[in-house]
Amino acid sequence: MSYSVGQVADFAGVTVRTLHHYDEIGLLVPGARSHAGHRRYGDDDLDRLQQILFYRELGFPLDEVAALLDDPDADPQEHLRRQHALLATRIGTLQKMAAAVEHAMEARRMNVRLTPEEKFEVFGDFDPDRHAEEAARRWGGTDAHEQSRRRTATYTKDDWKRLTAEFDALHRAMAQLLAQGVPADSTAAMDVAEEHRRFISRAYYDCTHEIHAGLGEMYVADERFTATYEAIRPGLAAYLRDAMVANAARNG
């Protein structure tokens, strides 16, 4: 059987434009054409697309994906083994981070100060308190930092679960727009960015549009933030930044 570009886009959850782009750069050239010249994808093409999307979700840029898939010494089983290993590593890291976050939430709820060793165990040289102070100095001053500290000190475990779910939903909404090829300066993306800003204002501190745009710049300038958003979807850090900056300009 063969499938049209629209059918494949539906199967894979990507846009037709994405498939056209993959064809244009030689990453995924459909194996056949209809009499009218339309792209037709076979099972081998679908297998390759699956591999492409696996690597993209793992953060590989397209040129590296092409090099990996076109390596004459690699076989499909090897690609799956590599992807499984990478995913297992990521899952392990995320599980450790989730446990550390839960530990931090419980400690905050009980008004217990974590030791430096406990903080550094997962984050390496990243001290969350120091980083929060850095952000406050650059984009809000100590008032914003103090406001955030006072608010979060009262949060319960259920509060943190609710806030995390809300924030994750905003990130998923932005990632979906990115996946659909919606421009970052579109009304839809800017509206999600505005909800992102309002969330921060409700949960942590009064986040002005200027501060919000500054946070967006931090998401791409600081590799720690970039890695977090890239793990959700490759390209999300820059896309979110652009939407936040555009939204600030819209409300300037």
HELIX and SHEET records of a PDB file:
HELIX    1   1 VAL A    5  ALA A   12  1                                   8    
HELIX    2   2 VAL A   16  GLU A   24  1                                   9    
HELIX    3   3 ASP A   43  GLU A   57  1                                  15    
HELIX    4   4 LEU A   62  LEU A   69  1                                   8    
HELIX    5   5 PRO A   76  ARG A  109  1                                  34    
HELIX    6   6 PRO A  116  PHE A  123  1                                   8    
HELIX    7   7 PRO A  128  TRP A  139  1                                  12    
HELIX    8   8 GLY A  141  THR A  152  1                                  12    
HELIX    9   9 LYS A  157  ALA A  179  1                                  23    
HELIX   10  10 THR A  187  ALA A  203  1                                  17    
HELIX   11  11 HIS A  209  ALA A  221  1                                  13    
HELIX   12  12 GLU A  223  ILE A  232  1                                  10    
HELIX   13  13 LEU A  236  ARG A  250  1                                  15    
SHEET    1   A 3 TYR A   3  SER A   4  0                                        
SHEET    2   A 3 ARG A  39  TYR A  41 -1                                        
SHEET    3   A 3 ALA A  32  ARG A  33 -1                                        
END                                                                             
